[in-house]
Amino acid sequence: MSGGDGRESVTDGAYTLRDYGMMAASPARLAVTLEALRATVRPGSVVVDLGSGFGLVALIACRLGAARVYAIESSPIGEMARQLAVDNGCADRVIGICSDSMRVTLPERADVLVADLRGVLPFYHGSLATMIDARNRFVRPGGIVVPQRDRLWAAVVSAPDLHDKFTSPWRDAPLGLDLSRLQDLVVHEWMPAAVPESQIVSDASCWTEIEYATLHSASATGTAECVVRRDGPAHGVCVWFDTELVAGVGFSNAPSAPPTVHGRAFFPWPSAITLHANEVVRTKFRVLPDGHEYTWVWETSVSGKDGAVHAHWQQATFLGQAFSTAEMHRRAHTHAPRLSEQGRITRAVLELMDGDTPLGDIATQLERQFPDVFADWHAALHRAADVASAAEETGRDDG
């Protein structure tokens, strides 16, 4: 995925090892992270490195004198934190925990919680709920949370090339086919995009702040009021964030800022409109948690010099999705669900998870109860391990 400077940035899906390498090699990101750790980690500190990746922050914290660092990472790359701790002489101080942090219990409270759970924007794979939980359960009273805050910004852009990426496949359909119905859906999505400063046609407006030390809700809302600078066509809004890790230390992925790995986000309008200088574009954003993802809702109005609204529309990411009728029925409050065979298998595994029965014995019982499902014991073991991994309590004993 391309960053705002034309260089590559991390994607907004699951991070790869290459993504982690890009983040580690980013001079701006590494410099501010080091400065923030120097300001917060003291000799003897207990640190939680949340979303640790391969454990870079954990290793730096050890160099700064941390007594213990709990390196928590949900993806398999978290296993590397343990190995790199051995390679760097701090295996006795880095406790690597490869699990979803919400399933982790720690034996002590930390002095410092350090996290970078963002994708292109701070709303990434349930990040706010994860931060709230980690702060409440892992940090001692008076402890420090890094980052301290993120500020979300928006500005109007003239970006026909980006808008065409959404609309042209359906507008310029092959063979004279009418695919416009799909164009109506796709403009309810947003995408990471290389939005240069030259395409910004309004003042920037801060529409919300996330204060991590006091954050209590995983949702966010706010309104950006952007004053148009010049006449011309406009196609949507660009959204970015500034972060303050500790007082006076941070970075931004704004179009005018030095490059970072985060890139920026482009929220398209249903169609291009012509704007005039000094008109006001108001965009009300709502970001709502939806499991481990987020639903975005944005409402836009354009006001002329006389205050009269001459353009208005509402968009939401859920409006860009195709739902099957059957799935909608299954989610209705009147639907009475019944366990499928796969559901009965899951229930059987959960009932056998008593802390004493090994997975091999659970697999044996699954093979006996569901002989038409599992070809052999190994297949049953694989399924039992998948269910147990998703439901098992995880803590320091794992690492």
Secondary structure by P-SEA (a helix, b strand, c coil): ccccccccccccccccaaaaaaaaacaaaaaaaaaaaaaccccbbbbbbccccccaaaaaaaaaccccccccccccaaaaaaaaaaaacccccccccccccccccccbbbcbbbbccccccccccaaaaaaaaaaaccccccccccccbbbbbbbbbbcaaaaaaacccccccccccccaaaaaaaaccccccccccccccbbbbbcccccccccccccccbbbbbbbcccccccbbbbbcccccccccccccccccccccccbbbbbccbbbbbcccbbbbbbbbbbbcccbbbbbbbbbbbcccccccccccccccccbbbbaaaaaaacccbbbbbcaaaaaaaaaaaaccccccaaaaaaaaaaacccccccaaaaaaaaaaaaaaccccccccc
